[in-house]
Amino acid sequence: MKKYVLFDLDGTLTDPMVGITTCVQYALAAAGIEEPDLQKLTPFIGPPLKQSFMEFYGFSDEKAERAVEKYRERFKDVGIFENEVYEGIPELLSSLKKEGMLLSVASSKPEVFVKRILTHFSIDSYFDAVVGSELDGRRTDKKEVVAEALKRLYEKDAEKAEKTEGTALLDAAKRKCTYMVGDRKFDIIGAKAEGVISVGVTYGYGSEEELLAEKPDFLAHSVDELKEILIGNIKD
């Protein structure tokens, strides 16, 4: 049976710190809040934006919606490219594809932006599926994102060309061969909700303590360690 890997985007495949924090800063300024220290805005990397504005700044639902609109005003043409791929990621993706893996991105970022970022950095060709949220706010919960990524990725598998009585059993078997990789607790929670193997990475924006609290199956401190975990388990 094939093996599958789902990757979070921000803090896992790419480092979006400058783009995300400056766009949050821009949105806060529009709401009358000056925040000169971009480091204070790194908690916005990973969770859904609206939720973060409400949690970290006490915005109402309506005010958070307006803040997201202002954020995207800058992000769509400028902030989206204030980003960089982590060293070793292209090589990791290439190695996994050579092992016959099916790969997907599973991000809470709007899918349209995810696709632009992957294309901009020329890593889009490695992925068999790309899943993100909708611009209208649907599918921002990581559990929903992971579920949709699994659906699309499994549909790529020739073994699932037709629905049969064994589909449920087949899906259960596939989940035992599926990894969800991410840097925040939301990635681990989403993986566990869907019954797939969870891999936390500490080189992103979630602390080791945050990840360990959710009891991931594996923890990688670098892209090299991540490669060892994935390639090692693929060959087991």
ABEGO torsion letter per residue (X at the ends): XBBBBBBBABGAABBAAAAAAAAAAAAAAAAGBBBABAAAAAAABGBBAAAAAAAAAGBBAAAAAAAAAAAAAAAAAAAAABBBBBBGAAAAAAAAAAAGBBBBBBBABBAAAAAAAAAAAGAAAABABBBBBBAAGBGABAAAAAAAAAAAAAAABAAAABBBAAAAAAAAAAAAABBBBBABAAAAAAAAAAGBBBBBBAABABBAAAAAAAGBABBBABAAAAAAAAAAAAAX
